[in-house]
Amino acid sequence: MLPSKLHRFQKTQNNSGGCDFAARPSLSALDQDVVWSPSCDSAVLLLTRRPDFLPPASALSAEAFAIARDAPEGAYASFSEHDIRVLFLSGTLPDDQLAALVPFDSDIFDRIDALTRMARISLGRSPPRDTRMTREQRRRFRLKLRAADGHMNGASYREIAIAIYGAARIDTEPWKTSPLRDAVIAFVEGGLSLIHGGYLQLLRHRRRS
């Protein structure tokens, strides 16, 4: 059983204004567990205690949850090896009989998708893939970040193109009129946009209004 008193994460403050961060800004994301709030990540499931007026149901194994961080709104955790993110609302423990709270807002379908994945896992079934990013979008995401990283480290557009496409392909046509040059410039601009806050859009489905 997980302890009822969860460890409280000591927030770090920056040097210009004393703002609190949900992660340590001095550490790489590779060296810490970055936790997104439900207001940023629409796939974070809100879990609470099952209403008493409902008949009892089989409780999920508390061992399936890995507590990541305690917060004023509750305790953030991940569910199973599929790393589905959940938030136990205040007063809720992993070994309680649980219910999911799904707010009626513009992210309702994202939350239902995440709940469906968790439900299938809890029933021993194969979960559907998280569709917030397609394979092609993931590929282009990596290229944008590679291009932006090269640009910020002083590489020219042509050098970035060679790193992505290879020198042989770049040398097949004049560089200044090459469509690959335009593609690389777009990758750099897209990568810089992601770095400056655009990455938050990756946490939500793209849906038609």
C-alpha positions in Angstrom: 0.0 0.0 0.0 1.2 3.5 -0.8 1.7 5.8 2.2 -1.2 8.2 2.9 1.2 11.0 3.6 2.8 11.8 0.2 6.2 13.5 -0.1 5.8 17.2 -0.7 8.0 18.5 -3.5 10.0 21.5 -2.5 9.5 24.1 -5.3 12.4 26.0 -6.6 12.5 29.7 -7.1 14.2 31.6 -9.9 16.5 34.6 -9.4 14.2 37.2 -10.9 10.9 37.5 -9.2 10.7 34.4 -6.9 8.3 32.5 -9.1 7.6 28.9 -8.3 8.2 26.2 -10.9 6.6 22.8 -11.1 10.0 21.4 -12.0 13.6 22.3 -11.2 14.7 24.8 -13.8 18.4 24.0 -13.1 17.9 20.4 -14.2 17.4 18.9 -17.6 14.0 17.2 -18.2 16.0 14.0 -18.7 17.1 14.2 -15.1 13.7 14.7 -13.4 10.0 13.7 -13.7 8.3 16.7 -15.3 4.6 16.9 -14.2 2.0 18.8 -16.2 -1.1 20.2 -14.6 -4.5 19.2 -16.0 -4.9 22.8 -17.3 -1.9 22.2 -19.6 -2.1 18.5 -20.4 -5.7 17.5 -21.3 -4.8 13.8 -20.9 -4.2 14.1 -17.1 -7.0 12.2 -15.5 -8.7 13.6 -12.4 -9.4 10.7 -9.9 -11.6 11.0 -6.8 -13.3 8.6 -4.4 -16.2 6.6 -5.8 -19.6 7.9 -4.4 -20.8 5.9 -1.4 -24.3 5.5 -2.9 -22.9 3.3 -5.7 -22.5 -0.4 -5.1 -18.9 -1.5 -4.3 -16.6 -2.3 -7.2 -13.3 -3.9 -7.6 -10.6 -1.5 -6.6 -7.5 -0.9 -8.8 -4.2 -2.1 -7.4 -2.5 0.7 -5.6 0.8 -0.7 -6.7 -0.1 0.2 -10.3 0.4 3.9 -9.4 3.7 5.6 -9.1 3.4 8.8 -7.1 5.4 11.6 -8.8 4.6 14.7 -6.8 2.3 16.1 -4.1 0.7 19.5 -4.8 -2.0 21.7 -3.2 -4.7 20.2 -5.6 -3.7 16.6 -4.8 -1.1 14.0 -5.7 0.2 13.5 -9.3 1.0 10.0 -10.3 1.4 7.8 -13.3 -0.6 4.6 -14.0 1.2 1.4 -15.0 4.0 1.0 -17.4 2.0 3.0 -20.1 2.7 6.2 -18.1 -0.8 7.5 -18.1 -0.8 10.6 -15.9 -3.4 11.0 -13.2 -4.1 13.5 -10.4 -5.6 12.1 -7.1 -7.7 15.0 -5.9 -7.3 16.0 -2.3 -8.5 13.4 0.1 -8.2 10.6 -2.4 -5.7 7.7 -2.1 -4.6 5.1 -4.7 -6.1 2.3 -2.7 -9.6 3.9 -2.5 -12.4 2.8 -4.8 -12.0 5.3 -7.5 -14.0 7.4 -9.9 -12.9 9.7 -12.7 -14.0 13.3 -12.8 -14.4 14.5 -16.4 -15.2 18.3 -16.6 -17.5 19.5 -19.4 -15.1 21.8 -21.2 -13.3 22.0 -24.6 -10.9 19.2 -23.5 -13.6 16.7 -22.7 -12.8 14.4 -25.6 -9.1 14.4 -24.8 -9.9 13.3 -21.2 -12.3 10.6 -22.4 -9.6 9.3 -24.7 -7.2 9.1 -21.8 -9.8 7.5 -19.6 -10.5 4.9 -22.3 -6.8 4.0 -22.4 -6.7 3.6 -18.6 -9.9 1.6 -18.5 -8.6 -0.9 -21.1 -5.3 -1.3 -19.3 -7.1 -1.9 -16.0 -9.2 -4.6 -17.7 -6.1 -6.3 -19.1 -6.7 -5.2 -22.7 -4.4 -3.5 -25.1 -4.9 0.3 -25.0 -5.3 2.4 -28.1 -2.4 4.6 -29.1 -2.3 8.2 -27.8 -3.4 10.0 -31.0 -2.4 13.6 -30.0 0.6 13.2 -32.3 0.7 11.1 -35.4 3.9 9.3 -36.4 4.5 11.9 -39.1 4.0 14.7 -36.6 6.5 13.0 -34.3 9.0 12.8 -37.1 8.6 16.5 -38.0 8.7 17.4 -34.4 12.2 15.8 -34.1 13.4 17.5 -37.2 12.2 20.9 -36.0 14.0 20.6 -32.7 17.2 19.3 -34.5 17.0 22.3 -36.9 16.4 24.8 -34.1 19.2 23.3 -32.0 21.7 23.7 -34.9 20.5 27.2 -35.6 21.0 28.3 -32.0 24.5 26.8 -32.0 25.5 28.8 -35.1 25.0 26.3 -37.9 24.0 27.7 -41.3 20.8 26.6 -43.0 22.9 24.6 -45.5 24.8 22.9 -42.7 21.5 22.0 -41.0 20.2 20.7 -44.3 23.3 18.5 -44.7 22.8 17.1 -41.2 19.2 16.2 -42.0 19.2 15.2 -45.6 22.9 14.3 -46.3 25.5 16.2 -48.4 24.8 14.1 -51.6 21.2 15.1 -51.7 22.0 18.8 -51.0 24.6 18.9 -53.8 22.1 17.8 -56.5 20.8 21.3 -57.1 21.7 25.0 -56.5 21.3 25.7 -52.8 19.7 29.2 -53.0 16.8 27.9 -55.1 16.5 24.5 -53.5 13.1 23.5 -51.9 15.2 21.8 -49.2 16.4 25.3 -48.2 12.8 26.4 -47.7 12.1 23.2 -45.8 15.0 23.8 -43.4 14.1 27.4 -42.8 10.5 26.2 -42.0 11.9 23.6 -39.6 14.0 26.2 -37.8 11.1 28.6 -37.4 8.8 25.8 -36.3 11.4 24.5 -33.8 11.9 28.0 -32.3 8.2 28.4 -32.0 8.0 25.1 -30.1 10.7 26.2 -27.8 9.0 29.5 -27.1 5.8 27.9 -25.8 4.3 26.2 -28.9 5.1 22.8 -27.4 2.1 23.2 -25.1 -0.1 22.6 -28.2 1.4 19.1 -28.3 -0.5 18.2 -25.1 -3.9 18.6 -26.8 -5.6 17.0 -29.7 -6.1 19.2 -32.8 -9.9 19.3 -33.2 -12.1 21.2 -35.6 -14.1 23.9 -34.0 
